Every structure is written in structure tokens, then in C-alpha cells.
């Protein structure tokens, strides 16, 4: 079934073209999680197990189906990805995801978070932010992080800005600073 997930940023307008559905304004459901076994970390969920996909025409959650039929569906392999369609009307925060090594050492988790992005649609001025422009000290980046509390664009000034078009593909390795810019509709595959 369609699996829109609530977020704290606006988007979702481009989904109408992608899913051949009725046009709608940007709203707080800017992500569509596809074949998801992951619950959204929302402080206030709007439905049971928000984020976990439901098999079309049933009330069966996808993770339960995988658990019941691991050999038939996956050949007993691990299903350890999350696929999202993201349509952001605003620039999302600059962020860096943990590597597997960091996650094992500090988060008691075996996964890092490397992502691959396929740009499936754009609005005028669409861009992404990927990596820093230069080498910066930890102290300098910490200063910028403090300044970013009141200057929301300060971190974009130190990141590479890349104008994007439909069909572009990017690999965002864990540990690399990045952000989705306003006007990007992205198919994101992540650990």
C-alpha cells in the first residue's frame, strides 16, 4: 500500500506525477517509504507502526511477511535497507550519518548509514549539498554549528552545492556531510 510518513518538513507535491495521483499541495507527508520494515521515529505517530509497509490488499505488515517467509522472499538473506521517495520543498539540515565502525563502537548497532540517491524529479533551482568545500578543523565546524542556531544557512556556505537534474545518481558514503536541497524528489536507498 502507499506508505506516506509524517515529517517535520514540507514536501510531497511531486508525488502526484510519480504515482499518477491527484495533485496536492506540499504538506508534512513528504516521504513515501517503499517495502519498509522500519518504524518511523515520530514522537506522535498518526497510525499503527507508522513507516512499516503493509502488503497491498491486506492488513499484513511487510516485516511480518518477511519473518514468516524468509526463504521464499529473500532466500534467507538479510533485508537491511530502507527505500524512500523523498520530495522536499525546503532544504533539509546538513547532516552526517554514522559509519558501521562508529555504530558498532558507540551505538550498539551493526549498521552505518550509506545512502544512494536517484533524482527522479526537480523543481526550479534544485540542488544538493555533498561534502565540504575544503578541509576544516573540528573546532571550526563546532563554531559553525553554534552559529547555525540563528544563521540557518551558515553550514551551506562550507558545503559543495551541486545543481541536479532528473536521472542524476549520487552515492553518499557514511561519514560525508550532505543535505537534500529544496526542489528535489529523490529515490533514496539507505542502509
PALOPA-68683 format. One record per residue (C-alpha): residue number from 1; x, y, z. Coordinates in nm, 3 decimals, decimal comma. Layout:
<sites>
<site><gupa>NUM</gupa><px>X</px><py>Y</py><pz>Z</pz></site>
...
</sites>
This chain:
<sites>
<site><gupa>1</gupa><px>0,000</px><py>0,000</py><pz>0,000</pz></site>
<site><gupa>2</gupa><px>0,104</px><py>0,364</py><pz>-0,027</pz></site>
<site><gupa>3</gupa><px>0,308</px><py>0,447</py><pz>0,281</pz></site>
<site><gupa>4</gupa><px>0,332</px><py>0,824</py><pz>0,341</pz></site>
<site><gupa>5</gupa><px>0,530</px><py>0,915</py><pz>0,651</pz></site>
<site><gupa>6</gupa><px>0,491</px><py>1,228</py><pz>0,863</pz></site>
<site><gupa>7</gupa><px>0,797</px><py>1,452</py><pz>0,890</pz></site>
<site><gupa>8</gupa><px>0,877</px><py>1,799</py><pz>1,023</pz></site>
<site><gupa>9</gupa><px>0,941</px><py>1,949</py><pz>0,680</pz></site>
<site><gupa>10</gupa><px>0,719</px><py>2,037</py><pz>0,384</pz></site>
<site><gupa>11</gupa><px>0,707</px><py>1,848</py><pz>0,057</pz></site>
<site><gupa>12</gupa><px>0,517</px><py>1,579</py><pz>-0,129</pz></site>
<site><gupa>13</gupa><px>0,372</px><py>1,787</py><pz>-0,414</pz></site>
<site><gupa>14</gupa><px>0,569</px><py>1,593</py><pz>-0,678</pz></site>
<site><gupa>15</gupa><px>0,425</px><py>1,259</py><pz>-0,570</pz></site>
<site><gupa>16</gupa><px>0,116</px><py>1,321</py><pz>-0,784</pz></site>
<site><gupa>17</gupa><px>0,321</px><py>1,291</py><pz>-1,102</pz></site>
<site><gupa>18</gupa><px>0,522</px><py>0,996</py><pz>-0,976</pz></site>
<site><gupa>19</gupa><px>0,218</px><py>0,795</py><pz>-0,860</pz></site>
<site><gupa>20</gupa><px>-0,024</px><py>0,928</py><pz>-1,124</pz></site>
<site><gupa>21</gupa><px>-0,250</px><py>1,052</py><pz>-0,848</pz></site>
<site><gupa>22</gupa><px>-0,439</px><py>1,371</py><pz>-0,776</pz></site>
<site><gupa>23</gupa><px>-0,230</px><py>1,686</py><pz>-0,730</pz></site>
<site><gupa>24</gupa><px>-0,188</px><py>1,810</py><pz>-0,375</pz></site>
<site><gupa>25</gupa><px>-0,006</px><py>2,095</py><pz>-0,206</pz></site>
<site><gupa>26</gupa><px>0,315</px><py>2,043</py><pz>-0,013</pz></site>
<site><gupa>27</gupa><px>0,239</px><py>1,905</py><pz>0,334</pz></site>
<site><gupa>28</gupa><px>0,405</px><py>1,728</py><pz>0,625</pz></site>
<site><gupa>29</gupa><px>0,398</px><py>1,390</py><pz>0,449</pz></site>
<site><gupa>30</gupa><px>0,697</px><py>1,444</py><pz>0,218</pz></site>
<site><gupa>31</gupa><px>0,822</px><py>1,085</py><pz>0,226</pz></site>
<site><gupa>32</gupa><px>0,684</px><py>0,761</py><pz>0,081</pz></site>
<site><gupa>33</gupa><px>0,855</px><py>0,456</py><pz>0,233</pz></site>
<site><gupa>34</gupa><px>0,869</px><py>0,163</py><pz>-0,007</pz></site>
<site><gupa>35</gupa><px>0,884</px><py>-0,202</py><pz>0,108</pz></site>
<site><gupa>36</gupa><px>0,978</px><py>-0,076</py><pz>0,453</pz></site>
<site><gupa>37</gupa><px>1,040</px><py>-0,288</py><pz>0,761</pz></site>
<site><gupa>38</gupa><px>1,131</px><py>0,022</py><pz>0,965</pz></site>
<site><gupa>39</gupa><px>0,908</px><py>0,218</py><pz>1,202</pz></site>
<site><gupa>40</gupa><px>0,929</px><py>0,595</py><pz>1,178</pz></site>
<site><gupa>41</gupa><px>1,074</px><py>0,766</py><pz>1,483</pz></site>
<site><gupa>42</gupa><px>0,790</px><py>1,013</py><pz>1,526</pz></site>
<site><gupa>43</gupa><px>0,714</px><py>1,140</py><pz>1,874</pz></site>
<site><gupa>44</gupa><px>0,348</px><py>1,145</py><pz>1,775</pz></site>
<site><gupa>45</gupa><px>0,260</px><py>0,870</py><pz>1,527</pz></site>
<site><gupa>46</gupa><px>-0,059</px><py>0,905</py><pz>1,332</pz></site>
<site><gupa>47</gupa><px>-0,113</px><py>0,536</py><pz>1,266</pz></site>
<site><gupa>48</gupa><px>-0,011</px><py>0,196</py><pz>1,399</pz></site>
<site><gupa>49</gupa><px>0,355</px><py>0,115</py><pz>1,320</pz></site>
<site><gupa>50</gupa><px>0,392</px><py>0,423</py><pz>1,102</pz></site>
<site><gupa>51</gupa><px>0,660</px><py>0,368</py><pz>0,837</pz></site>
<site><gupa>52</gupa><px>0,628</px><py>-0,011</py><pz>0,813</pz></site>
<site><gupa>53</gupa><px>0,476</px><py>-0,107</py><pz>0,478</pz></site>
<site><gupa>54</gupa><px>0,151</px><py>-0,302</py><pz>0,453</pz></site>
<site><gupa>55</gupa><px>0,111</px><py>-0,561</py><pz>0,179</pz></site>
<site><gupa>56</gupa><px>-0,140</px><py>-0,428</py><pz>-0,075</pz></site>
<site><gupa>57</gupa><px>-0,495</px><py>-0,551</py><pz>-0,023</pz></site>
<site><gupa>58</gupa><px>-0,421</px><py>-0,697</py><pz>0,322</pz></site>
<site><gupa>59</gupa><px>-0,357</px><py>-0,584</py><pz>0,677</pz></site>
<site><gupa>60</gupa><px>-0,023</px><py>-0,772</py><pz>0,686</pz></site>
<site><gupa>61</gupa><px>0,288</px><py>-0,572</py><pz>0,772</pz></site>
<site><gupa>62</gupa><px>0,581</px><py>-0,630</py><pz>0,535</pz></site>
<site><gupa>63</gupa><px>0,826</px><py>-0,720</py><pz>0,815</pz></site>
<site><gupa>64</gupa><px>0,585</px><py>-0,988</py><pz>0,941</pz></site>
<site><gupa>65</gupa><px>0,562</px><py>-1,134</py><pz>0,590</pz></site>
<site><gupa>66</gupa><px>0,944</px><py>-1,145</py><pz>0,563</pz></site>
<site><gupa>67</gupa><px>0,967</px><py>-1,309</py><pz>0,903</pz></site>
<site><gupa>68</gupa><px>0,710</px><py>-1,574</py><pz>0,808</pz></site>
<site><gupa>69</gupa><px>0,852</px><py>-1,650</py><pz>0,460</pz></site>
<site><gupa>70</gupa><px>1,226</px><py>-1,568</py><pz>0,469</pz></site>
<site><gupa>71</gupa><px>1,332</px><py>-1,844</py><pz>0,227</pz></site>
<site><gupa>72</gupa><px>1,059</px><py>-1,777</py><pz>-0,030</pz></site>
<site><gupa>73</gupa><px>1,101</px><py>-1,399</py><pz>-0,030</pz></site>
<site><gupa>74</gupa><px>1,473</px><py>-1,347</py><pz>0,034</pz></site>
<site><gupa>75</gupa><px>1,646</px><py>-1,684</py><pz>0,008</pz></site>
<site><gupa>76</gupa><px>1,723</px><py>-1,641</py><pz>0,381</pz></site>
<site><gupa>77</gupa><px>1,929</px><py>-1,327</py><pz>0,309</pz></site>
<site><gupa>78</gupa><px>1,909</px><py>-1,028</py><pz>0,539</pz></site>
<site><gupa>79</gupa><px>1,680</px><py>-0,739</py><pz>0,439</pz></site>
<site><gupa>80</gupa><px>1,873</px><py>-0,442</py><pz>0,571</pz></site>
<site><gupa>81</gupa><px>1,781</px><py>-0,144</py><pz>0,353</pz></site>
<site><gupa>82</gupa><px>1,518</px><py>0,126</py><pz>0,358</pz></site>
<site><gupa>83</gupa><px>1,389</px><py>0,272</py><pz>0,032</pz></site>
<site><gupa>84</gupa><px>1,224</px><py>0,614</py><pz>0,042</pz></site>
<site><gupa>85</gupa><px>1,083</px><py>0,852</py><pz>-0,211</pz></site>
<site><gupa>86</gupa><px>1,152</px><py>1,199</py><pz>-0,071</pz></site>
<site><gupa>87</gupa><px>1,009</px><py>1,522</py><pz>-0,209</pz></site>
<site><gupa>88</gupa><px>1,144</px><py>1,821</py><pz>-0,021</pz></site>
<site><gupa>89</gupa><px>1,004</px><py>2,171</py><pz>-0,071</pz></site>
<site><gupa>90</gupa><px>1,275</px><py>2,309</py><pz>0,160</pz></site>
<site><gupa>91</gupa><px>1,645</px><py>2,246</py><pz>0,219</pz></site>
<site><gupa>92</gupa><px>1,691</px><py>1,978</py><pz>0,480</pz></site>
<site><gupa>93</gupa><px>1,958</px><py>2,017</py><pz>0,752</pz></site>
<site><gupa>94</gupa><px>2,322</px><py>1,943</py><pz>0,676</pz></site>
<site><gupa>95</gupa><px>2,391</px><py>1,607</py><pz>0,837</pz></site>
<site><gupa>96</gupa><px>2,646</px><py>1,329</py><pz>0,856</pz></site>
<site><gupa>97</gupa><px>2,546</px><py>0,968</py><pz>0,917</pz></site>
<site><gupa>98</gupa><px>2,749</px><py>0,717</py><pz>1,118</pz></site>
<site><gupa>99</gupa><px>2,979</px><py>0,459</py><pz>0,962</pz></site>
<site><gupa>100</gupa><px>2,942</px><py>0,091</py><pz>1,053</pz></site>
<site><gupa>101</gupa><px>3,251</px><py>0,115</py><pz>1,271</pz></site>
<site><gupa>102</gupa><px>3,115</px><py>0,416</py><pz>1,463</pz></site>
<site><gupa>103</gupa><px>2,775</px><py>0,249</py><pz>1,504</pz></site>
<site><gupa>104</gupa><px>2,929</px><py>-0,071</py><pz>1,642</pz></site>
<site><gupa>105</gupa><px>3,153</px><py>0,117</py><pz>1,885</pz></site>
<site><gupa>106</gupa><px>2,913</px><py>0,389</py><pz>2,007</pz></site>
<site><gupa>107</gupa><px>2,555</px><py>0,292</py><pz>1,918</pz></site>
<site><gupa>108</gupa><px>2,547</px><py>-0,084</py><pz>1,978</pz></site>
<site><gupa>109</gupa><px>2,428</px><py>-0,124</py><pz>1,620</pz></site>
<site><gupa>110</gupa><px>2,574</px><py>-0,319</py><pz>1,328</pz></site>
<site><gupa>111</gupa><px>2,463</px><py>-0,070</py><pz>1,061</pz></site>
<site><gupa>112</gupa><px>2,608</px><py>0,251</py><pz>0,931</pz></site>
<site><gupa>113</gupa><px>2,404</px><py>0,468</py><pz>0,700</pz></site>
<site><gupa>114</gupa><px>2,539</px><py>0,493</py><pz>0,348</pz></site>
<site><gupa>115</gupa><px>2,280</px><py>0,622</py><pz>0,100</pz></site>
<site><gupa>116</gupa><px>2,231</px><py>0,626</py><pz>-0,276</pz></site>
<site><gupa>117</gupa><px>2,017</px><py>0,895</py><pz>-0,434</pz></site>
<site><gupa>118</gupa><px>1,847</px><py>0,883</py><pz>-0,773</pz></site>
<site><gupa>119</gupa><px>1,700</px><py>1,222</py><pz>-0,869</pz></site>
<site><gupa>120</gupa><px>1,356</px><py>1,141</py><pz>-1,013</pz></site>
<site><gupa>121</gupa><px>1,218</px><py>1,497</py><pz>-1,043</pz></site>
<site><gupa>122</gupa><px>1,319</px><py>1,854</py><pz>-0,974</pz></site>
<site><gupa>123</gupa><px>1,168</px><py>2,196</py><pz>-0,924</pz></site>
<site><gupa>124</gupa><px>1,345</px><py>2,515</py><pz>-1,038</pz></site>
<site><gupa>125</gupa><px>1,675</px><py>2,572</py><pz>-0,855</pz></site>
<site><gupa>126</gupa><px>1,704</px><py>2,215</py><pz>-0,723</pz></site>
<site><gupa>127</gupa><px>2,039</px><py>2,128</py><pz>-0,571</pz></site>
<site><gupa>128</gupa><px>2,202</px><py>1,901</py><pz>-0,319</pz></site>
<site><gupa>129</gupa><px>2,485</px><py>1,964</py><pz>-0,074</pz></site>
<site><gupa>130</gupa><px>2,753</px><py>1,698</py><pz>-0,075</pz></site>
<site><gupa>131</gupa><px>3,079</px><py>1,714</py><pz>0,118</pz></site>
<site><gupa>132</gupa><px>3,276</px><py>2,013</py><pz>0,238</pz></site>
<site><gupa>133</gupa><px>3,441</px><py>2,271</py><pz>0,010</pz></site>
<site><gupa>134</gupa><px>3,770</px><py>2,237</py><pz>0,195</pz></site>
<site><gupa>135</gupa><px>3,933</px><py>2,071</py><pz>0,497</pz></site>
<site><gupa>136</gupa><px>3,810</px><py>2,225</py><pz>0,820</pz></site>
<site><gupa>137</gupa><px>3,910</px><py>2,169</py><pz>1,179</pz></site>
<site><gupa>138</gupa><px>3,671</px><py>2,014</py><pz>1,425</pz></site>
<site><gupa>139</gupa><px>3,684</px><py>2,335</py><pz>1,629</pz></site>
<site><gupa>140</gupa><px>3,581</px><py>2,547</py><pz>1,329</pz></site>
<site><gupa>141</gupa><px>3,290</px><py>2,316</py><pz>1,245</pz></site>
<site><gupa>142</gupa><px>3,180</px><py>2,323</py><pz>1,610</pz></site>
<site><gupa>143</gupa><px>3,180</px><py>2,706</py><pz>1,595</pz></site>
<site><gupa>144</gupa><px>2,968</px><py>2,694</py><pz>1,279</pz></site>
<site><gupa>145</gupa><px>2,727</px><py>2,452</py><pz>1,446</pz></site>
<site><gupa>146</gupa><px>2,673</px><py>2,703</py><pz>1,729</pz></site>
<site><gupa>147</gupa><px>2,624</px><py>2,989</py><pz>1,480</pz></site>
<site><gupa>148</gupa><px>2,378</px><py>2,774</py><pz>1,283</pz></site>
<site><gupa>149</gupa><px>2,133</px><py>2,801</py><pz>1,573</pz></site>
<site><gupa>150</gupa><px>2,049</px><py>3,152</py><pz>1,448</pz></site>
<site><gupa>151</gupa><px>2,200</px><py>3,152</py><pz>1,096</pz></site>
<site><gupa>152</gupa><px>2,037</px><py>2,860</py><pz>0,917</pz></site>
<site><gupa>153</gupa><px>2,249</px><py>2,899</py><pz>0,600</pz></site>
<site><gupa>154</gupa><px>2,597</px><py>2,911</py><pz>0,760</pz></site>
<site><gupa>155</gupa><px>2,666</px><py>2,540</py><pz>0,705</pz></site>
<site><gupa>156</gupa><px>2,565</px><py>2,552</py><pz>0,337</pz></site>
<site><gupa>157</gupa><px>2,847</px><py>2,801</py><pz>0,278</pz></site>
<site><gupa>158</gupa><px>3,109</px><py>2,536</py><pz>0,362</pz></site>
<site><gupa>159</gupa><px>2,946</px><py>2,256</py><pz>0,159</pz></site>
<site><gupa>160</gupa><px>2,971</px><py>2,178</py><pz>-0,211</pz></site>
<site><gupa>161</gupa><px>2,648</px><py>2,275</py><pz>-0,384</pz></site>
<site><gupa>162</gupa><px>2,553</px><py>2,064</py><pz>-0,683</pz></site>
<site><gupa>163</gupa><px>2,271</px><py>2,157</py><pz>-0,920</pz></site>
<site><gupa>164</gupa><px>2,078</px><py>1,841</py><pz>-1,004</pz></site>
<site><gupa>165</gupa><px>1,858</px><py>1,714</py><pz>-1,284</pz></site>
<site><gupa>166</gupa><px>1,635</px><py>1,413</py><pz>-1,332</pz></site>
<site><gupa>167</gupa><px>1,842</px><py>1,097</py><pz>-1,376</pz></site>
<site><gupa>168</gupa><px>2,142</px><py>1,208</py><pz>-1,169</pz></site>
<site><gupa>169</gupa><px>2,271</px><py>0,946</py><pz>-0,923</pz></site>
<site><gupa>170</gupa><px>2,480</px><py>1,010</py><pz>-0,611</pz></site>
<site><gupa>171</gupa><px>2,646</px><py>0,782</py><pz>-0,356</pz></site>
<site><gupa>172</gupa><px>2,659</px><py>0,939</py><pz>-0,010</pz></site>
<site><gupa>173</gupa><px>2,900</px><py>0,737</py><pz>0,198</pz></site>
<site><gupa>174</gupa><px>2,852</px><py>0,727</py><pz>0,573</pz></site>
<site><gupa>175</gupa><px>3,063</px><py>1,000</py><pz>0,730</pz></site>
<site><gupa>176</gupa><px>3,014</px><py>1,253</py><pz>0,447</pz></site>
<site><gupa>177</gupa><px>2,826</px><py>1,578</py><pz>0,521</pz></site>
<site><gupa>178</gupa><px>2,521</px><py>1,617</py><pz>0,298</pz></site>
<site><gupa>179</gupa><px>2,173</px><py>1,764</py><pz>0,260</pz></site>
<site><gupa>180</gupa><px>1,884</px><py>1,744</py><pz>0,019</pz></site>
<site><gupa>181</gupa><px>1,810</px><py>2,090</py><pz>-0,119</pz></site>
<site><gupa>182</gupa><px>1,471</px><py>2,243</py><pz>-0,189</pz></site>
<site><gupa>183</gupa><px>1,302</px><py>2,116</py><pz>-0,502</pz></site>
<site><gupa>184</gupa><px>1,448</px><py>1,765</py><pz>-0,514</pz></site>
<site><gupa>185</gupa><px>1,244</px><py>1,448</py><pz>-0,548</pz></site>
<site><gupa>186</gupa><px>1,479</px><py>1,163</py><pz>-0,468</pz></site>
<site><gupa>187</gupa><px>1,458</px><py>0,787</py><pz>-0,459</pz></site>
<site><gupa>188</gupa><px>1,681</px><py>0,713</py><pz>-0,161</pz></site>
<site><gupa>189</gupa><px>1,819</px><py>0,369</py><pz>-0,081</pz></site>
<site><gupa>190</gupa><px>1,989</px><py>0,353</py><pz>0,257</pz></site>
<site><gupa>191</gupa><px>2,140</px><py>0,106</py><pz>0,499</pz></site>
</sites>
